[in-house]
């Protein structure tokens, strides 16, 4: 099972919006609505930000949103804040009844 | 409050065995899958496998099948990840996480495993 494809890095200025893509196949991202996104700050455990493509857990800012088109899912962060600087990982359920993560994207807030 | 508390950091030699733990509290431990995730130094997250403590149904990533064993003791609400013969390449942070659906909502704090001669 190959990792999902994410850009290695993205950046944006405070207040701007950025989008992180996550590309898989019809056997994972494209085949199921079980795409989730995680934020990880250095030295910390991952934190769930989006589940089932576009749902936000309680307590997660509405500046975070998710979507999917075909085999590509996306995480959009609007109104960038300094505290958003972190690594972001997508994940998807697969046709093998397993899960797969993306390679991760480092978000830098300029 | 849902919590997953993992066992402490380990330093082992190549060839040694190891079992790390993840204790759940604040919810019905037997009703949710528990997954294990590896993060090698400076690298991304890798899904290793998952167990349903209610009946010990277990699934493994092909990359980790045969390399590790996932188990659970529902009487003490604890899941385990074990190795029979560690390698230097097993050096990593290992996380457990609860799976309520198609995602992982609560994560343990991580267990750092260092394998060095």
Contacts between the chains, C-beta under 8 A, distances in Angstrom:
chain1	res1	chain2	res2	distance
A	1	B	61	6.6
A	1	B	62	6.2
A	1	B	63	7.4
A	3	B	44	7.3
A	3	B	46	8.0
A	32	B	102	7.0
A	33	B	102	7.5
A	34	B	101	7.3
A	34	B	102	2.7
A	34	B	103	6.9
A	35	B	102	7.9
A	36	B	102	6.8
A	36	B	103	3.7
A	36	B	104	7.2
A	38	B	45	7.4
A	38	B	104	7.7
A	40	B	45	7.8
A	45	B	95	5.9
A	45	B	107	4.3
A	45	B	108	6.8
A	45	B	109	5.8
A	45	B	110	5.6
A	46	B	37	7.7
A	46	B	45	6.6
A	46	B	95	7.0
A	46	B	97	7.7
A	46	B	104	7.8
A	46	B	107	5.7
A	47	B	107	7.4
A	48	B	103	6.1
A	48	B	104	6.5
A	48	B	105	5.2
A	51	B	101	7.1
A	51	B	102	7.0
A	51	B	103	3.9
A	51	B	105	7.4
A	52	B	101	6.9
A	52	B	102	6.2
A	52	B	103	7.0
A	57	B	105	6.6
A	87	B	44	7.9
A	89	B	44	6.5
A	89	B	45	5.2
A	91	B	45	7.7
A	91	B	47	7.3
A	91	B	103	7.2
A	91	B	104	7.6
A	93	B	102	4.9
A	96	B	62	7.7
A	97	B	59	5.8
A	98	B	47	6.6
A	98	B	49	8.0
A	98	B	50	8.0
A	98	B	59	6.0
A	98	B	60	7.7
A	98	B	61	5.5
A	98	B	62	7.8
A	99	B	35	7.0
A	99	B	47	4.4
A	99	B	50	7.5
A	100	B	47	6.1
A	101	B	37	7.7
A	101	B	44	6.4
A	101	B	45	4.4
A	101	B	46	6.5
A	101	B	47	5.8
A	102	B	44	7.4
A	103	B	44	5.1
A	104	B	44	4.0
A	104	B	45	7.0
